[in-house]
Every structure is written in C-alpha cells, then in structure tokens.
Amino acid sequence: MATTEECRAALDKLSDNLAGAEGDVRGAAALDRSLSCRITDLDITFVGRLEDGRIEVLDTIAGPPREKAQIRLTMSGDDLVAMVNGNLHFAKAWGSGRVKLEAGLLDLFRLRSLL
C-alpha cells in the first residue's frame, strides 16, 4: 500500500509532467480549477488547485473532502502511484471503476487529452 508521502510525491511528479507538457495537453492543463484527490485506502484527501498547468496541493485532510472541488479524483494510493509512473493507463483504470473522475462537462472535454 502506498504511503501518504508516496502519494504526495506522485502528485508533485504529475504536476511537473503537466508543467512540461506541450500542445493539447498543455492547453488542457491550463485550467484554473479547485482540485481534490481522495485516496480511499489511506482515508485522506489532497486538496488544492490546478492552475497554469501545475497542481498545487494546499492541504491534506483526513477523510473525504469538506468542500466539493471543481475537479475530483478518487482512487487508491497504489493506483495513483502506478498511473503517474506509467504502469496503469487512466482509461483502463477509469473504465474498470478503479479511478473515479468528476468534473463539469466542459472540463471533462478539456481534460480528456490529459487522460
């Protein structure tokens, strides 16, 4: 089972990857939205913002998020680490129910190039 520190490191790596992206991926990552990433097996939620192509984690809270973020991810810590490291494809994980993504319809269309 991935630790809180490993999950945080995976989010930092994802942020670096988004910041270095180009083309359609860079455009999709340029959203300015509140973001939450719920890690089910650790019973924690990382809350922050997706802004200017970077993920800024502002807090880590116990349990589910207190407020509804504009972009919400839910998954296990192992799945987060595996996706960021390229060992788990988002579409397969999402299709099988291992990963849940919730956002407004327009944001989902923009985010599809990231996923």
Backbone hydrogen bonds, N-H to C=O, Kabsch-Sander energy under -0.5 kcal/mol:
donor,donor_aa,acceptor,acceptor_aa,energy
7,C,3,T,-2.2
8,R,4,T,-2.4
9,A,5,E,-2.4
10,A,6,E,-2.0
11,L,7,C,-2.2
12,D,8,R,-2.2
13,K,9,A,-2.4
14,L,10,A,-2.6
15,S,11,L,-2.4
16,D,12,D,-2.3
17,N,13,K,-2.5
18,L,14,L,-2.6
19,A,15,S,-2.5
20,G,16,D,-1.5
21,A,18,L,-1.1
25,V,22,E,-0.9
26,R,22,E,-0.9
27,G,23,G,-2.1
28,A,24,D,-2.3
29,A,25,V,-2.1
30,A,26,R,-0.7
30,A,27,G,-0.6
31,L,28,A,-0.8
33,R,31,L,-0.5
33,R,50,L,-2.3
35,L,48,G,-2.6
36,S,71,I,-2.2
37,C,46,F,-2.6
38,R,73,L,-3.2
39,I,44,I,-2.9
40,T,38,R,-0.8
40,T,75,M,-2.1
43,D,39,I,-1.0
44,I,39,I,-1.6
45,T,61,I,-2.4
46,F,37,C,-2.4
47,V,45,T,-0.5
47,V,59,D,-2.7
48,G,35,L,-2.7
49,R,56,E,-2.1
50,L,33,R,-2.9
51,E,49,R,-0.6
51,E,54,R,-2.9
53,G,29,A,-1.3
54,R,51,E,-1.4
56,E,49,R,-3.0
56,E,54,R,-0.6
57,V,55,I,-0.6
58,L,47,V,-2.4
58,L,56,E,-0.6
59,D,47,V,-1.9
61,I,45,T,-2.8
63,G,43,D,-3.3
69,A,67,E,-0.8
71,I,34,S,-1.6
72,R,102,E,-3.2
73,L,36,S,-2.7
74,T,100,K,-2.1
75,M,38,R,-2.4
80,L,76,S,-2.0
81,V,77,G,-2.4
82,A,78,D,-2.5
83,M,79,D,-2.5
84,V,80,L,-2.3
85,N,81,V,-2.0
86,G,83,M,-1.2
87,N,82,A,-2.7
88,L,82,A,-1.1
91,A,115,L,-0.5
93,A,89,H,-2.3
94,W,90,F,-3.3
95,G,91,A,-2.7
96,S,92,K,-1.7
97,G,94,W,-1.1
98,R,93,A,-1.9
99,V,93,A,-1.4
100,K,74,T,-2.6
102,E,72,R,-2.8
104,G,70,Q,-0.6
108,L,104,G,-2.6
109,F,105,L,-2.0
110,R,106,L,-1.9
111,L,107,D,-2.9
112,R,108,L,-1.2
113,S,110,R,-0.8
114,L,111,L,-1.8
115,L,111,L,-1.1
